[in-house]
């Protein structure tokens, strides 16, 4: 039998992980960095809308509190983005990440209309939900 976590444990895990995004002092909020490959060049930096970045977990999930989460003039790159990092307030330029995942146009951790981000593109997230492992 595989180890599983009940809802109270998943809520606590989600709260602990997501509270790390709110840590730091260099910026007022954490960010979502879109990258060309894990640890690769940053194509877009989207600051979270507020601190705390996520609401209270329920059912092992928490949604980002988004009013405006965008990069109005992304740096872009010749290659498509394939990963993202959620960072704390001290790691906008990269470095340590809190959560890392895949980016695609369907079936990925974050799905975008287009994974090709060009210089000057507007990149916007309208929803982001974190789910703690079962």
N, CA, C and O atoms as a MOPAC input file, in Angstrom:
PM7 MOZYME 1SCF
protein

 N      0.84000 1    -1.18600 1     0.00000 1
 C      0.00000 1     0.00000 1     0.00000 1
 C      0.88000 1     1.24200 1     0.00000 1
 O      1.84100 1     1.33200 1     0.76400 1
 N      0.55600 1     2.17000 1    -0.83500 1
 C      1.29900 1     3.43400 1    -0.91100 1
 C      0.90600 1     4.35400 1     0.23600 1
 O     -0.21100 1     4.28200 1     0.75000 1
 N      1.82800 1     5.21300 1     0.62700 1
 C      1.53400 1     6.20700 1     1.65200 1
 C      0.62600 1     7.26700 1     1.05300 1
 O      0.86100 1     7.75100 1    -0.05400 1
 N     -0.39900 1     7.61400 1     1.78500 1
 C     -1.29800 1     8.69000 1     1.36700 1
 C     -1.45200 1     9.68000 1     2.50600 1
 O     -1.17800 1     9.36300 1     3.66300 1
 N     -1.88700 1    10.86700 1     2.17100 1
 C     -2.09100 1    11.92000 1     3.16500 1
 C     -3.55900 1    12.30200 1     3.18900 1
 O     -4.17700 1    12.49100 1     2.14100 1
 N     -4.11100 1    12.41400 1     4.37800 1
 C     -5.48100 1    12.87900 1     4.53900 1
 C     -5.56300 1    14.37500 1     4.26300 1
 O     -4.54500 1    15.06200 1     4.17000 1
 N     -6.78400 1    14.86400 1     4.13600 1
 C     -7.00000 1    16.26900 1     3.80700 1
 C     -6.35200 1    17.22600 1     4.80300 1
 O     -5.74900 1    18.20600 1     4.36600 1
 N     -6.44000 1    17.00100 1     6.12900 1
 C     -5.77300 1    17.93600 1     7.04800 1
 C     -4.26000 1    18.01600 1     6.81400 1
 O     -3.67300 1    19.09600 1     6.89600 1
 N     -3.63300 1    16.87700 1     6.52300 1
 C     -2.18900 1    16.87200 1     6.26200 1
 C     -1.88000 1    17.57700 1     4.94500 1
 O     -0.90200 1    18.31800 1     4.85400 1
 N     -2.71100 1    17.35000 1     3.92000 1
 C     -2.49500 1    18.01800 1     2.62400 1
 C     -2.68500 1    19.52000 1     2.75400 1
 O     -1.93600 1    20.28900 1     2.15100 1
 N     -3.67600 1    19.95200 1     3.53100 1
 C     -3.87000 1    21.39300 1     3.74800 1
 C     -2.67100 1    21.99900 1     4.46700 1
 O     -2.21400 1    23.08500 1     4.11000 1
 N     -2.16400 1    21.30000 1     5.47900 1
 C     -0.99400 1    21.79600 1     6.22000 1
 C      0.23600 1    21.84200 1     5.31900 1
 O      1.01800 1    22.79100 1     5.37900 1
 N      0.40800 1    20.81400 1     4.48400 1
 C      1.55600 1    20.79400 1     3.56600 1
 C      1.46300 1    21.94100 1     2.56500 1
 O      2.45500 1    22.62500 1     2.31500 1
 N      0.29000 1    22.15400 1     1.99400 1
 C      0.11000 1    23.24300 1     1.03000 1
 C      0.37800 1    24.59600 1     1.69500 1
 O      1.04700 1    25.44900 1     1.11300 1
 N     -0.13200 1    24.79200 1     2.88700 1
 C      0.07700 1    26.06100 1     3.60200 1
 C      1.55900 1    26.28700 1     3.88000 1
 O      2.05500 1    27.40400 1     3.73100 1
 N      2.27000 1    25.23000 1     4.28500 1
 C      3.69800 1    25.36100 1     4.58100 1
 C      4.49800 1    25.69900 1     3.33100 1
 O      5.34100 1    26.59700 1     3.35800 1
 N      4.24300 1    24.99000 1     2.23700 1
 C      4.97300 1    25.24100 1     0.98800 1
 C      4.68600 1    26.65200 1     0.48000 1
 O      5.60900 1    27.39500 1     0.14300 1
 N      3.42700 1    27.01300 1     0.42700 1
 C      3.06200 1    28.30300 1    -0.17100 1
 C      3.47000 1    29.48800 1     0.69400 1
 O      3.68000 1    30.58300 1     0.17300 1
 N      3.58700 1    29.29200 1     2.00700 1
 C      4.04400 1    30.39700 1     2.86500 1
 C      5.49100 1    30.77300 1     2.54400 1
 O      5.91100 1    31.90000 1     2.80900 1
 N      6.25800 1    29.83600 1     1.97500 1
 C      7.64600 1    30.13400 1     1.60700 1
 C      7.72200 1    31.16200 1     0.47200 1
 O      8.70900 1    31.89100 1     0.37300 1
 N      6.70200 1    31.23200 1    -0.37700 1
 C      6.67000 1    32.22500 1    -1.45800 1
 C      6.59200 1    33.63200 1    -0.88900 1
 O      7.08000 1    34.58300 1    -1.49800 1
 N      5.97600 1    33.76200 1     0.28200 1
 C      5.80400 1    35.07500 1     0.90100 1
 C      7.03100 1    35.52000 1     1.70200 1
 O      7.06900 1    36.64400 1     2.20200 1
 N      8.03200 1    34.64300 1     1.82600 1
 C      9.22800 1    34.95800 1     2.60700 1
 C     10.16000 1    35.87900 1     1.82500 1
 O     10.07300 1    35.98100 1     0.60200 1
 N     11.04500 1    36.54000 1     2.54900 1
 C     12.04100 1    37.40400 1     1.92700 1
 C     11.70100 1    38.86700 1     2.10600 1
 O     10.64500 1    39.21700 1     2.63200 1
 N     12.61900 1    39.72300 1     1.65500 1
 C     12.44100 1    41.16200 1     1.84400 1
 C     12.80200 1    41.99700 1     0.62100 1
 O     12.49600 1    43.18900 1     0.59200 1
 N     13.44100 1    41.41400 1    -0.38300 1
 C     13.94300 1    42.19900 1    -1.51900 1
 C     12.81600 1    42.80100 1    -2.36900 1
 O     12.95700 1    43.90800 1    -2.88900 1
 N     11.69600 1    42.07400 1    -2.51000 1
 C     10.54900 1    42.55100 1    -3.27700 1
 C      9.32100 1    42.50500 1    -2.36800 1
 O      9.36800 1    41.92600 1    -1.28200 1
 N      8.23700 1    43.10900 1    -2.81000 1
 C      7.02300 1    43.09400 1    -1.99000 1
 C      6.24600 1    41.78700 1    -2.12300 1
 O      5.45100 1    41.45300 1    -1.24400 1
 N      6.46200 1    41.04300 1    -3.20700 1
 C      5.76400 1    39.77700 1    -3.44600 1
 C      6.70700 1    38.78200 1    -4.11400 1
 O      7.75400 1    39.17100 1    -4.63400 1
 N      6.34100 1    37.49800 1    -4.10300 1
 C      7.07000 1    36.47500 1    -4.84100 1
 C      6.70700 1    36.56400 1    -6.31700 1
 O      5.99600 1    37.48000 1    -6.73000 1
 N      7.20000 1    35.60200 1    -7.12400 1
 C      6.96600 1    35.66800 1    -8.56900 1
 C      6.89900 1    34.28100 1    -9.18300 1
 O      7.32500 1    33.28900 1    -8.59200 1
 N      6.35000 1    34.24700 1   -10.38700 1
 C      6.36600 1    33.06600 1   -11.23600 1
 C      7.28700 1    33.37900 1   -12.40500 1
 O      7.04000 1    34.32000 1   -13.15900 1
 N      8.35000 1    32.59100 1   -12.55900 1
 C      9.31800 1    32.78600 1   -13.63200 1
 C      9.09500 1    31.72600 1   -14.69800 1
 O      9.09200 1    30.53500 1   -14.38700 1
 N      8.91000 1    32.13000 1   -15.94600 1
 C      8.81600 1    31.18100 1   -17.05300 1
 C     10.19700 1    31.03700 1   -17.66900 1
 O     10.85400 1    32.02900 1   -17.98400 1
 N     10.63700 1    29.78400 1   -17.83900 1
 C     12.00700 1    29.49900 1   -18.26400 1
 C     12.05300 1    28.60500 1   -19.50400 1
 O     11.12600 1    27.85100 1   -19.80000 1
 N     13.17100 1    28.72500 1   -20.21000 1
 C     13.49100 1    27.80700 1   -21.30400 1
 C     14.23200 1    26.64800 1   -20.65800 1
 O     15.44600 1    26.72400 1   -20.46800 1
 N     13.52600 1    25.57900 1   -20.31900 1
 C     14.12700 1    24.44300 1   -19.62700 1
 C     14.30600 1    24.72700 1   -18.14800 1
 O     14.40800 1    25.88500 1   -17.74300 1
 N     14.34600 1    23.67700 1   -17.34000 1
 C     14.53100 1    23.81800 1   -15.90000 1
 C     15.85900 1    24.51300 1   -15.61500 1
 O     16.91800 1    24.03000 1   -16.01500 1
 N     15.79900 1    25.63400 1   -14.93000 1
 C     17.00300 1    26.39200 1   -14.61300 1
 C     17.56500 1    27.18500 1   -15.77100 1
 O     18.62100 1    27.80300 1   -15.63300 1
 N     16.88300 1    27.18400 1   -16.92100 1
 C     17.36100 1    27.88800 1   -18.11200 1
 C     17.04700 1    29.37800 1   -18.07000 1
 O     16.60200 1    29.89400 1   -17.04500 1
 N     17.28000 1    30.07100 1   -19.19100 1
 C     17.04100 1    31.50700 1   -19.25000 1
 C     15.58700 1    31.85100 1   -18.90700 1
 O     14.66500 1    31.11200 1   -19.25000 1
 N     15.40200 1    32.97600 1   -18.23100 1
 C     14.07100 1    33.45700 1   -17.86500 1
 C     13.49300 1    34.24800 1   -19.02900 1
 O     14.10500 1    35.20400 1   -19.50700 1
 N     12.30200 1    33.84100 1   -19.48600 1
 C     11.63400 1    34.54500 1   -20.58200 1
 C     10.60200 1    35.54800 1   -20.09100 1
 O     10.32500 1    36.53400 1   -20.77400 1
 N     10.02500 1    35.30800 1   -18.90600 1
 C      9.02700 1    36.22800 1   -18.35300 1
 C      9.01300 1    36.10500 1   -16.84000 1
 O      9.17400 1    35.01200 1   -16.29700 1
 N      8.82100 1    37.22800 1   -16.16200 1
 C      8.72100 1    37.28800 1   -14.70500 1
 C      7.37600 1    37.88900 1   -14.35100 1
 O      7.11200 1    39.04900 1   -14.67000 1
 N      6.52100 1    37.11700 1   -13.69500 1
 C      5.19000 1    37.57300 1   -13.31300 1
 C      5.10000 1    37.66300 1   -11.79700 1
 O      5.01100 1    36.63300 1   -11.12900 1
 N      5.12100 1    38.86800 1   -11.23700 1
 C      4.97500 1    39.02100 1    -9.78800 1
 C      3.56700 1    38.60700 1    -9.34800 1
 O      2.59000 1    38.83300 1   -10.06200 1
 N      3.48200 1    38.00200 1    -8.16800 1
 C      2.16900 1    37.71300 1    -7.60000 1
 C      1.45800 1    39.02500 1    -7.30100 1
 O      2.10100 1    40.06700 1    -7.16700 1
 N      0.13800 1    38.97700 1    -7.19700 1
 C     -0.66800 1    40.17900 1    -6.99100 1
 C     -0.52800 1    40.75000 1    -5.59600 1
 O     -0.64800 1    41.96100 1    -5.40500 1
 N     -0.27300 1    39.89200 1    -4.61500 1
 C     -0.20800 1    40.36400 1    -3.23800 1
 C      0.57600 1    39.39200 1    -2.37800 1
 O      0.98300 1    38.32500 1    -2.83600 1
 N      0.78000 1    39.77100 1    -1.13500 1
 C      1.39600 1    38.93000 1    -0.12600 1
 C      0.40600 1    38.84900 1     1.02600 1
 O      0.13400 1    39.87800 1     1.64400 1
 N     -0.15000 1    37.68100 1     1.35000 1
 C      0.20200 1    36.36500 1     0.85600 1
 C     -0.26000 1    36.14200 1    -0.58500 1
 O     -1.25500 1    36.71000 1    -1.03400 1
 N      0.48500 1    35.30600 1    -1.28800 1
 C      0.22300 1    35.04400 1    -2.70500 1
 C     -0.95800 1    34.10600 1    -2.92200 1
 O     -1.64700 1    34.20200 1    -3.93700 1
 N     -1.19700 1    33.19200 1    -1.96700 1
 C     -2.24300 1    32.18600 1    -2.10900 1
 C     -3.23800 1    32.28400 1    -0.96200 1
 O     -2.90700 1    32.73000 1     0.13700 1
 N     -4.45900 1    31.85800 1    -1.24400 1
 C     -5.49100 1    31.78800 1    -0.21800 1
 C     -5.28500 1    30.58500 1     0.68800 1
 O     -4.33400 1    29.82300 1     0.51500 1
 N     -6.17300 1    30.42100 1     1.64600 1
 C     -6.11700 1    29.30900 1     2.59500 1
 C     -6.42300 1    27.98900 1     1.89000 1
 O     -7.41400 1    27.89400 1     1.16600 1
 N     -5.59100 1    26.97400 1     2.09000 1
 C     -5.83200 1    25.67900 1     1.44400 1
 C     -7.12700 1    25.02300 1     1.92800 1
 O     -7.51200 1    25.14000 1     3.09100 1
 N     -7.77500 1    24.34200 1     1.01000 1
 C     -8.96800 1    23.56100 1     1.29500 1
 C     -8.95400 1    22.34900 1     0.37200 1
 O     -8.72500 1    22.48600 1    -0.83000 1
 N     -9.19400 1    21.18000 1     0.91700 1
 C     -9.14800 1    19.96900 1     0.10300 1
 C     -7.76900 1    19.70500 1    -0.47700 1
 O     -7.64000 1    19.04600 1    -1.50900 1
 N     -6.72800 1    20.22300 1     0.19000 1
 C     -5.35500 1    20.03600 1    -0.28400 1
 C     -4.95500 1    20.97700 1    -1.41300 1
 O     -3.88500 1    20.82000 1    -2.00100 1
 N     -5.80800 1    21.95600 1    -1.72000 1
 C     -5.52900 1    22.90100 1    -2.80600 1
 C     -5.62100 1    24.33700 1    -2.30200 1
 O     -6.34800 1    24.64000 1    -1.35600 1
 N     -4.85900 1    25.21600 1    -2.96500 1
 C     -4.94600 1    26.64500 1    -2.68200 1
 C     -4.78100 1    27.39200 1    -3.99700 1
 O     -3.95600 1    27.02700 1    -4.83400 1
 N     -5.57000 1    28.43500 1    -4.16500 1
 C     -5.50900 1    29.23800 1    -5.39000 1
 C     -4.76700 1    30.53600 1    -5.13600 1
 O     -4.88600 1    31.14000 1    -4.07000 1
 N     -3.99700 1    30.95700 1    -6.13500 1
 C     -3.31700 1    32.24800 1    -6.05300 1
 C     -4.37500 1    33.34400 1    -6.04500 1
 O     -5.40400 1    33.24300 1    -6.71300 1
 N     -4.10300 1    34.38200 1    -5.28400 1
 C     -4.98400 1    35.54400 1    -5.23700 1
 C     -4.49900 1    36.47000 1    -6.33900 1
 O     -3.50800 1    37.18100 1    -6.17200 1
 N     -5.20200 1    36.46000 1    -7.46600 1
 C     -4.74300 1    37.17700 1    -8.65800 1
 C     -5.67800 1    38.33400 1    -8.98200 1
 O     -6.85800 1    38.13600 1    -9.27300 1
 N     -5.13500 1    39.53900 1    -8.92800 1
 C     -5.84400 1    40.68800 1    -9.49400 1
 C     -5.15000 1    41.04600 1   -10.80200 1
 O     -5.80100 1    41.20300 1   -11.83500 1
 N     -3.83100 1    41.17400 1   -10.75400 1
 C     -3.02300 1    41.35000 1   -11.95600 1
 C     -1.74700 1    40.57000 1   -11.75100 1
 O     -0.97500 1    40.85900 1   -10.83700 1
 N     -1.52100 1    39.58000 1   -12.59800 1
 C     -0.28600 1    38.79200 1   -12.53700 1
 C      0.22400 1    38.68700 1   -13.95200 1
 O     -0.14300 1    37.78300 1   -14.70400 1
 N      1.09300 1    39.64600 1   -14.30600 1
 C      1.54200 1    39.70200 1   -15.69300 1
 C      2.91600 1    40.32300 1   -15.81300 1
 O      3.39600 1    41.00800 1   -14.90900 1
 N      3.53600 1    40.06800 1   -16.95000 1
 C      4.77800 1    40.72000 1   -17.35800 1
 C      4.42200 1    41.45100 1   -18.64900 1
 O      4.27300 1    40.81500 1   -19.69200 1
 N      4.28100 1    42.79100 1   -18.59500 1
 C      3.82100 1    43.52800 1   -19.77200 1
 C      4.84100 1    43.63300 1   -20.89500 1
 O      4.48700 1    43.99500 1   -22.01700 1
 N      6.09400 1    43.32500 1   -20.61300 1
 C      7.11700 1    43.39200 1   -21.66200 1
 C      8.18000 1    42.33000 1   -21.39700 1
 O      9.30000 1    42.63300 1   -20.98600 1
 N      7.79800 1    41.07700 1   -21.64100 1
 C      8.66500 1    39.93700 1   -21.36200 1
 C      9.98700 1    40.04000 1   -22.11600 1
 O     10.06100 1    40.62000 1   -23.19900 1
 N     11.03200 1    39.46000 1   -21.51400 1
 C     12.34400 1    39.43700 1   -22.14700 1
 C     12.32900 1    38.56800 1   -23.38600 1
 O     13.00000 1    38.86800 1   -24.37300 1
 N     11.54800 1    37.46900 1   -23.33400 1
 C     11.45700 1    36.57000 1   -24.47800 1
 C     12.72600 1    35.77900 1   -24.69600 1
 O     13.73500 1    35.98800 1   -24.02200 1
 N     12.65800 1    34.85400 1   -25.66100 1
 C     13.78200 1    33.99600 1   -25.98700 1
 C     13.47500 1    33.32500 1   -27.31300 1
 O     12.31000 1    33.19800 1   -27.68800 1
 N     14.48400 1    32.90300 1   -28.01200 1
 C     14.28100 1    32.23100 1   -29.29500 1
 C     13.65100 1    30.85400 1   -29.12100 1
 O     13.02200 1    30.33900 1   -30.04500 1
 N     13.81400 1    30.25600 1   -27.93900 1
 C     13.26700 1    28.92500 1   -27.68000 1
 C     11.99400 1    29.03400 1   -26.84200 1
 O     11.85300 1    29.97500 1   -26.06100 1
 N     11.07200 1    28.09300 1   -26.99100 1
 C      9.84600 1    28.11800 1   -26.20300 1
 C     10.10900 1    27.80400 1   -24.73100 1
 O     11.06700 1    27.10700 1   -24.39600 1
 N      9.24700 1    28.32600 1   -23.85900 1
 C      9.36200 1    28.02600 1   -22.43100 1
 C      8.83200 1    26.61600 1   -22.18800 1
 O      7.90500 1    26.16400 1   -22.85900 1
 N      9.43300 1    25.93200 1   -21.22000 1
 C      8.99800 1    24.57800 1   -20.89900 1
 C      8.91200 1    24.33500 1   -19.40000 1
 O      8.48200 1    23.26500 1   -18.96900 1
 N      9.31700 1    25.32300 1   -18.59700 1
 C      9.23400 1    25.14000 1   -17.15100 1
 C      8.93400 1    26.47600 1   -16.46900 1
 O      9.05300 1    27.54700 1   -17.06500 1
 N      8.54100 1    26.37000 1   -15.20300 1
 C      8.30600 1    27.57100 1   -14.39400 1
 C      8.88100 1    27.34400 1   -13.00900 1
 O      9.01600 1    26.20900 1   -12.55200 1
 N      9.21800 1    28.43900 1   -12.34900 1
 C      9.61100 1    28.44300 1   -10.94200 1
 C      8.70200 1    29.40100 1   -10.20200 1
 O      8.45600 1    30.50700 1   -10.68200 1
 N      8.19500 1    29.00200 1    -9.04000 1
 C      7.55900 1    29.92900 1    -8.11800 1
 C      8.62900 1    30.28500 1    -7.10200 1
 O      9.18400 1    29.40700 1    -6.44000 1
 N      8.91500 1    31.56500 1    -6.98000 1
 C     10.01800 1    32.01000 1    -6.12600 1
 C      9.52200 1    32.88200 1    -4.98200 1
 O      8.41000 1    33.40900 1    -5.01200 1
 N     10.37500 1    33.01800 1    -3.97500 1
 C     10.05200 1    33.92300 1    -2.88300 1
 C     10.43200 1    35.35400 1    -3.26400 1
 O     10.81200 1    35.61600 1    -4.40500 1
 N     10.33200 1    36.25900 1    -2.32400 1
 C     10.54100 1    37.68200 1    -2.58700 1
 C     12.00900 1    38.03200 1    -2.82600 1
 O     12.30900 1    39.14500 1    -3.25800 1
 N     12.91800 1    37.11600 1    -2.55800 1
 C     14.34400 1    37.37800 1    -2.73100 1
 C     14.94200 1    36.74700 1    -3.98700 1
 O     16.13900 1    36.90600 1    -4.22600 1
 N     14.16600 1    36.04600 1    -4.78600 1
 C     14.73700 1    35.28400 1    -5.90700 1
 C     14.08800 1    35.58700 1    -7.25300 1
 O     13.87300 1    34.67900 1    -8.05600 1
 N     13.77700 1    36.85500 1    -7.50500 1
 C     13.19400 1    37.26400 1    -8.78800 1
 C     14.11200 1    36.95500 1    -9.96100 1
 O     13.64000 1    36.65000 1   -11.05600 1
 N     15.39500 1    37.03000 1    -9.74400 1
 C     16.35400 1    36.82800 1   -10.83600 1
 C     16.67600 1    35.35000 1   -11.02500 1
 O     17.56600 1    35.00200 1   -11.80200 1
 N     15.97200 1    34.49400 1   -10.33300 1
 C     16.25200 1    33.06500 1   -10.41500 1
 C     16.92400 1    32.59500 1    -9.15000 1
 O     16.80100 1    33.23400 1    -8.10400 1
 N     17.61500 1    31.51400 1    -9.22900 1
 C     18.24000 1    30.94300 1    -8.04900 1
 C     17.29900 1    29.94600 1    -7.40500 1
 O     16.73900 1    29.08700 1    -8.08600 1
 N     17.12400 1    30.05300 1    -6.11300 1
 C     16.30300 1    29.09100 1    -5.38200 1
 C     14.83500 1    29.21400 1    -5.76300 1
 O     14.29600 1    30.31800 1    -5.84100 1
 N     14.19500 1    28.08600 1    -5.99700 1
 C     12.76600 1    28.09300 1    -6.26500 1
 C     12.04100 1    27.38300 1    -5.13500 1
 O     12.62600 1    26.56200 1    -4.42900 1
 N     10.76100 1    27.70400 1    -4.96700 1
 C      9.91800 1    27.03700 1    -3.98000 1
 C      9.20700 1    25.86400 1    -4.64400 1
 O      9.16900 1    24.76100 1    -4.09900 1
 N      8.64700 1    26.11000 1    -5.81800 1
 C      7.94600 1    25.08500 1    -6.60300 1
 C      8.43000 1    25.21100 1    -8.04300 1
 O      8.60600 1    26.31900 1    -8.54900 1
 N      8.64300 1    24.08200 1    -8.69600 1
 C      9.04200 1    24.08200 1   -10.10300 1
 C      8.16000 1    23.08100 1   -10.83100 1
 O      7.81000 1    22.03700 1   -10.28100 1
 N      7.80000 1    23.40200 1   -12.07300 1
 C      6.95100 1    22.48800 1   -12.82800 1
 C      7.05000 1    22.72400 1   -14.32100 1
 O      7.83100 1    23.54900 1   -14.79700 1
 N      6.22800 1    21.96700 1   -15.05000 1
 C      6.24300 1    22.00000 1   -16.51300 1
 C      5.24900 1    23.01500 1   -17.05800 1
 O      4.19700 1    23.26600 1   -16.47100 1
 N      5.61600 1    23.59500 1   -18.20500 1
 C      4.75700 1    24.52600 1   -18.94100 1
 C      4.48100 1    23.92300 1   -20.30500 1
 O      5.38500 1    23.37900 1   -20.93900 1
 N      3.24900 1    24.01200 1   -20.75800 1
 C      2.88400 1    23.52400 1   -22.08000 1
 C      1.62100 1    24.21400 1   -22.55500 1
 O      1.19400 1    25.21400 1   -21.97800 1
 N      1.03100 1    23.68200 1   -23.60000 1
 C     -0.22900 1    24.23100 1   -24.10300 1
 C     -1.41200 1    23.34700 1   -23.70500 1
 O     -2.55900 1    23.68600 1   -23.99800 1
 N     -1.15400 1    22.23500 1   -23.05100 1
 C     -2.20300 1    21.34500 1   -22.56500 1
 C     -1.59200 1    20.20200 1   -21.77900 1
 O     -0.57500 1    19.63900 1   -22.18500 1
 N     -2.20300 1    19.85600 1   -20.66100 1
 C     -1.73500 1    18.72700 1   -19.86100 1
 C     -0.49800 1    18.99300 1   -19.03700 1
 O      0.07600 1    18.05300 1   -18.48600 1
 N     -0.06000 1    20.24100 1   -18.92800 1
 C      1.13000 1    20.58400 1   -18.14600 1
 C      0.69300 1    21.14600 1   -16.78800 1
 O     -0.50000 1    21.30300 1   -16.52800 1
 N      1.66500 1    21.44400 1   -15.93300 1
 C      1.35700 1    22.05700 1   -14.63600 1
 C      0.78900 1    23.45800 1   -14.82100 1
 O     -0.15400 1    23.84500 1   -14.13000 1
 N      1.36000 1    24.22000 1   -15.75400 1
 C      0.79900 1    25.50800 1   -16.17500 1
 C      0.62800 1    25.43900 1   -17.68400 1
 O      1.57000 1    25.11700 1   -18.40800 1
 N     -0.57300 1    25.74100 1   -18.15500 1
 C     -0.87700 1    25.73000 1   -19.58300 1
 C     -1.02100 1    27.16200 1   -20.09200 1
 O     -1.76100 1    27.96600 1   -19.52400 1
 N     -0.30600 1    27.46400 1   -21.16500 1
 C     -0.35800 1    28.76800 1   -21.81000 1
 C     -0.98200 1    28.62400 1   -23.19200 1
 O     -0.99100 1    27.53600 1   -23.76900 1
 N     -1.50100 1    29.72700 1   -23.71700 1
 C     -2.01700 1    29.71000 1   -25.09100 1
 C     -0.90500 1    29.38100 1   -26.07500 1
 O     -1.12900 1    28.69100 1   -27.07000 1
 N      0.30700 1    29.88400 1   -25.78900 1
 C      1.46400 1    29.69300 1   -26.66700 1
 C      2.70600 1    29.67800 1   -25.79600 1
 O      2.87700 1    30.56000 1   -24.95500 1
 N      3.57400 1    28.69600 1   -25.98000 1
 C      4.79400 1    28.60100 1   -25.17000 1
 C      5.95300 1    29.40800 1   -25.75500 1
 O      7.01400 1    29.49900 1   -25.13800 1
 N      5.76100 1    29.98500 1   -26.92000 1
 C      6.78200 1    30.86000 1   -27.49300 1
 C      6.55000 1    32.27300 1   -26.96200 1
 O      5.56800 1    32.92100 1   -27.32300 1
 N      7.44900 1    32.74700 1   -26.11100 1
 C      7.36700 1    34.09600 1   -25.56100 1
 C      8.44100 1    34.92500 1   -26.23400 1
 O      9.63200 1    34.64400 1   -26.10100 1
 N      8.01500 1    35.94900 1   -26.95700 1
 C      8.94800 1    36.81400 1   -27.67800 1
 C      9.22300 1    38.08400 1   -26.88800 1
 O      8.45700 1    38.44700 1   -25.99500 1
 N     10.30900 1    38.75100 1   -27.21700 1
 C     10.67300 1    40.00100 1   -26.57500 1
 C      9.53100 1    41.00400 1   -26.71400 1
 O      9.04600 1    41.26200 1   -27.81600 1
 N      9.11000 1    41.56300 1   -25.58500 1
 C      8.05300 1    42.56100 1   -25.57600 1
 C      6.64500 1    42.00800 1   -25.46100 1
 O      5.69500 1    42.78300 1   -25.36100 1
 N      6.47800 1    40.68200 1   -25.47200 1
 C      5.14700 1    40.08600 1   -25.34200 1
 C      4.54300 1    40.36800 1   -23.97500 1
 O      5.26000 1    40.49400 1   -22.98300 1
 N      3.22200 1    40.46600 1   -23.93100 1
 C      2.47000 1    40.50800 1   -22.68300 1
 C      2.19000 1    39.06800 1   -22.27200 1
 O      1.60100 1    38.30800 1   -23.04000 1
 N      2.60800 1    38.68500 1   -21.06100 1
 C      2.36000 1    37.35100 1   -20.53500 1
 C      1.52200 1    37.53000 1   -19.27100 1
 O      1.90300 1    38.27600 1   -18.36900 1
 N      0.37400 1    36.83900 1   -19.21000 1
 C     -0.56000 1    37.02000 1   -18.09700 1
 C     -1.08500 1    35.67500 1   -17.62600 1
 O     -1.42100 1    34.80800 1   -18.43300 1
 N     -1.15300 1    35.50900 1   -16.30200 1
 C     -1.83200 1    34.35900 1   -15.69900 1
 C     -3.16700 1    34.84100 1   -15.16300 1
 O     -3.25200 1    35.89100 1   -14.52500 1
 N     -4.21100 1    34.06400 1   -15.42700 1
 C     -5.53700 1    34.42400 1   -14.91800 1
 C     -5.96300 1    33.52000 1   -13.77300 1
 O     -6.89800 1    33.85400 1   -13.04500 1
 N     -5.30300 1    32.38900 1   -13.59800 1
 C     -5.59600 1    31.47500 1   -12.49800 1
 C     -4.38000 1    30.58400 1   -12.25200 1
 O     -3.66200 1    30.22000 1   -13.18400 1
 N     -4.16100 1    30.24200 1   -10.98900 1
 C     -3.06100 1    29.36300 1   -10.61300 1
 C     -3.45600 1    28.65000 1    -9.33000 1
 O     -3.74400 1    29.29700 1    -8.32300 1
 N     -3.47200 1    27.32700 1    -9.35600 1
 C     -3.85100 1    26.52800 1    -8.18300 1
 C     -2.72900 1    25.55800 1    -7.84500 1
 O     -2.19500 1    24.88300 1    -8.72500 1
 N     -2.37700 1    25.49300 1    -6.57000 1
 C     -1.38800 1    24.54700 1    -6.07800 1
 C     -2.13200 1    23.39200 1    -5.41200 1
 O     -3.04500 1    23.61500 1    -4.61800 1
 N     -1.74400 1    22.16300 1    -5.73300 1
 C     -2.35400 1    20.96700 1    -5.13200 1
 C     -1.26600 1    20.17200 1    -4.43000 1
 O     -0.28500 1    19.75800 1    -5.04700 1
 N     -1.45400 1    19.96200 1    -3.12300 1
 C     -0.50300 1    19.16300 1    -2.35900 1
 C     -0.65800 1    17.68800 1    -2.72100 1
 O     -1.75900 1    17.21700 1    -3.00500 1
 N      0.45100 1    16.97700 1    -2.70700 1
 C      0.45500 1    15.55400 1    -3.07500 1
 C     -0.44200 1    14.74200 1    -2.14600 1
 O     -0.53700 1    15.01800 1    -0.95000 1
 N     -1.08900 1    13.75000 1    -2.71300 1
 C     -1.92400 1    12.85000 1    -1.93100 1
 C     -0.99400 1    11.88800 1    -1.23400 1
 O     -1.44900 1    11.01200 1    -0.49900 1

